[in-house]
Amino acid sequence: MVRLTVLNDNRPGPGLRNKWGWSLFIETDEANALFDADTSPSILCSNAEKLGVDLSTAAFAVLSHEHWDHYGGMACVAKARPGLTVYVPPGLHLWAKDLPLKLVENRSGLNLSDRYALTPPLRAGPLFEHALSVRVGSRIIVVVGCSHPGVDRLALEAARATGLRPILVIGGFHGPSPDQLDRLARISDYIAPAHCSGEEAYRYVESKYPEKLVAVRTGSVLEISERGRIRLLRP
C-alpha cells in the first residue's frame, strides 16, 4: 500500500493554510519520502502538523525542478530532518546554500530503492526536471512537479525506465494541451491534475475521462493498494 498526502496545492483545503505551490508526502512500507516543498516553510510545517505528517520520518526528498514554488519550504524540511538527502536535477542549487541538506544531483536517472526511482532529467529550455516513480504491486505511481518538459513525456519516461505501466499520474501538468492529456489517459489508469495544471485541463479530464479523474487539493490523502485500487481517505 502507498499513501499520498498533499501538504500543499493551489486548491485550498478546509482548516489548512494554502498558497500557490506543490508538496506531496509519500508513505510506503519501505520508506517515506517528500516530493517538492511548496513555497513557504511556515505553510509546509503548519499543514504537516495538522495532517499528522512527521517530516522527520522522510528517508529522502526529491525536488522536481528549481522553481521557488517547489523549493520555498525547504527550510521547514531542513529543520525537521537536518542532513536529509535531497535528489535534484542539474541546476545552480542556490536555494540550498545555507540549509543543512545533502544534495545529490540526478543526471541520468536513479534507482533509489525497490519502491522508488527517478527518471532521467528532461530539458525544457534552460530548465531540467525529473519525475519520481513509486512502485505499487506491478505498477507505478508517477509523481510530477510542474511538467515543464511535458507531463506525457515524463510519464512515458517513467514507464520506459521502470518497464511498468502507471496506475496514477499526480502533480502539476503545466497547462497541458488536450493531445497531451489524451496521451496521458492512454498510458495511465488514473489522472490527478494539481498545482499548475489549470482549470481547463481539469475540466477536460473531468468531461472526457471522468472514470480516470482523481480530484486532489491541499490536505487530500489517497491510499493506493497493491491491486491498484485508489481510496480517498481525505478529500
C-alpha positions in Angstrom: 0.0 0.0 0.0 1.1 3.5 -0.8 -0.3 6.6 1.0 -0.1 10.1 -0.6 -0.7 13.2 1.4 -1.0 16.6 -0.4 0.8 19.0 2.0 0.0 21.9 -0.3 -1.7 22.6 -3.6 -3.1 25.6 -5.3 -6.6 24.4 -4.3 -7.3 25.1 -0.6 -8.4 22.5 1.9 -10.5 23.1 5.0 -8.6 24.0 8.1 -5.3 24.2 6.3 -3.1 27.0 5.1 -2.7 27.4 1.4 -0.6 29.2 -1.2 0.5 28.6 -4.8 2.8 25.7 -4.6 3.1 21.9 -4.5 4.3 19.4 -2.0 3.4 15.7 -1.5 4.4 13.3 1.3 4.7 9.6 0.3 4.5 6.7 2.7 5.3 3.1 1.9 6.2 0.0 3.9 9.8 0.5 2.7 10.4 4.2 3.3 8.7 7.6 3.4 9.7 10.4 1.0 8.9 14.1 0.4 8.3 15.3 -3.2 8.8 19.1 -3.5 8.5 21.5 -0.7 5.9 24.2 -1.5 6.5 27.9 -1.4 6.6 28.7 2.3 8.3 27.0 5.3 5.6 28.1 7.7 2.8 26.7 5.5 4.5 23.4 4.9 5.3 22.9 8.6 1.8 24.0 9.7 0.0 21.7 7.3 2.3 18.8 8.0 1.5 19.1 11.7 -2.3 19.4 11.2 -2.3 16.4 8.8 -0.3 14.2 11.2 2.7 14.0 8.8 6.1 13.7 10.6 8.6 15.1 8.1 11.4 13.7 10.2 10.5 10.2 9.0 11.4 11.1 5.4 14.2 8.9 4.2 14.9 11.4 1.4 13.3 14.2 -0.5 13.0 15.0 -4.2 13.0 18.4 -5.8 11.4 18.2 -9.2 12.9 21.4 -10.6 14.4 24.7 -9.4 11.4 27.0 -9.1 10.6 28.7 -5.8 7.1 27.3 -5.5 8.7 23.8 -5.2 11.8 24.6 -3.0 10.5 27.5 -1.0 9.6 25.4 2.0 12.9 23.5 2.2 13.9 25.4 5.4 11.0 23.6 7.1 12.3 20.2 5.8 15.9 21.1 7.0 14.6 21.9 10.4 12.6 18.7 10.8 15.3 16.5 9.3 18.8 18.1 9.2 21.2 16.3 6.8 18.4 14.9 4.7 19.4 13.8 1.2 17.5 15.8 -1.5 17.7 14.5 -5.0 17.8 17.3 -7.5 18.1 17.7 -11.3 21.1 19.6 -12.7 21.0 23.3 -11.8 22.6 26.0 -9.7 21.0 25.0 -6.4 21.5 28.4 -4.9 18.4 28.0 -2.7 20.3 25.3 -0.7 23.3 27.4 0.1 22.6 27.9 3.8 20.5 24.8 4.5 21.8 21.7 6.3 20.7 19.3 3.5 22.7 16.9 1.4 22.1 17.4 -2.3 22.5 14.6 -4.8 22.3 15.5 -8.5 20.4 13.2 -10.8 22.0 13.3 -14.3 20.8 10.1 -16.0 18.1 8.5 -13.8 18.4 6.8 -10.4 17.0 3.7 -8.8 16.7 4.8 -5.2 15.3 1.5 -3.8 12.9 -1.3 -4.8 10.0 1.1 -4.5 11.4 4.4 -5.7 13.1 5.6 -9.0 13.8 8.9 -10.6 13.5 9.4 -14.4 16.4 10.9 -16.2 16.1 14.7 -16.1 14.4 16.1 -19.2 15.1 19.6 -20.5 12.7 22.4 -21.1 14.7 25.4 -22.3 17.4 26.1 -19.6 15.5 24.1 -17.0 15.8 20.4 -16.1 13.0 18.5 -14.5 12.6 14.9 -13.3 9.7 12.8 -12.0 9.5 10.2 -9.3 8.0 6.7 -9.8 6.7 4.8 -6.8 6.2 1.1 -7.3 2.9 -0.4 -6.0 2.4 -4.0 -6.9 3.2 -4.5 -10.5 2.5 -0.8 -11.4 3.9 2.6 -10.7 2.6 5.9 -9.4 4.2 8.8 -11.3 4.7 12.0 -9.3 5.5 15.2 -11.2 6.2 18.8 -10.1 5.3 21.2 -12.9 5.9 19.1 -16.0 7.7 21.8 -18.0 9.1 19.2 -20.4 5.5 17.8 -20.8 3.6 15.6 -18.4 3.1 12.9 -21.1 6.9 12.9 -21.8 7.7 12.5 -18.1 5.1 9.7 -17.6 6.3 7.8 -20.7 9.9 8.2 -19.4 9.0 6.8 -16.0 7.2 3.8 -17.7 10.2 3.3 -20.0 12.8 3.4 -17.2 10.9 1.0 -14.9 9.2 -1.2 -17.5 6.0 -0.7 -15.6 2.7 0.9 -16.5 1.5 3.9 -14.5 -1.7 3.4 -12.4 -1.7 7.1 -11.4 0.0 10.3 -12.6 -0.3 13.1 -10.0 1.1 16.6 -9.7 1.4 19.8 -11.8 0.8 19.3 -15.5 1.7 22.9 -16.6 -1.4 23.8 -18.6 -1.2 20.7 -20.9 -2.8 20.5 -24.3 -5.7 18.2 -25.0 -3.4 16.0 -27.0 -1.0 15.7 -24.0 -3.9 14.7 -21.8 -5.2 12.2 -24.3 -1.7 10.6 -24.4 -1.6 10.5 -20.6 -5.1 8.9 -20.5 -3.8 6.1 -22.8 -1.0 5.1 -20.6 -2.4 5.7 -17.1 -5.4 4.3 -15.3 -5.9 7.5 -13.2 -5.0 11.1 -13.5 -4.8 13.7 -10.7 -4.1 17.2 -12.1 -2.9 19.6 -9.5 -0.9 22.8 -8.9 -0.2 24.4 -12.3 -2.4 22.1 -14.3 -5.1 24.7 -14.7 -8.9 24.6 -14.6 -9.1 24.0 -18.3 -7.1 20.8 -18.0 -9.1 19.7 -15.0 -12.4 20.2 -16.8 -11.1 18.4 -19.9 -10.2 15.3 -17.9 -13.5 15.6 -16.0 -15.6 15.7 -19.1 -13.7 13.3 -21.3 -12.2 10.8 -18.8 -14.4 11.1 -15.7 -13.6 7.5 -14.7 -9.9 8.4 -14.6 -10.1 11.7 -12.7 -8.8 11.8 -9.2 -9.6 15.3 -7.6 -7.0 16.5 -5.1 -6.3 19.6 -3.2 -4.4 20.8 -0.1 -5.0 18.1 2.6 -6.1 15.3 0.3 -5.0 11.8 1.4 -5.0 8.9 -1.0 -4.3 5.2 -0.5 -3.3 3.0 -3.4 -3.4 -0.7 -2.8 -1.1 -3.3 -4.3 -4.0 -4.3 -6.6 -4.3 -0.7 -7.9 -7.4 0.4 -6.1 -7.4 4.0 -5.1 -9.2 5.1 -1.9 -9.6 8.8 -1.0 -9.3 9.0 2.8 -9.5 12.8 2.9 -11.0 14.7 0.0 
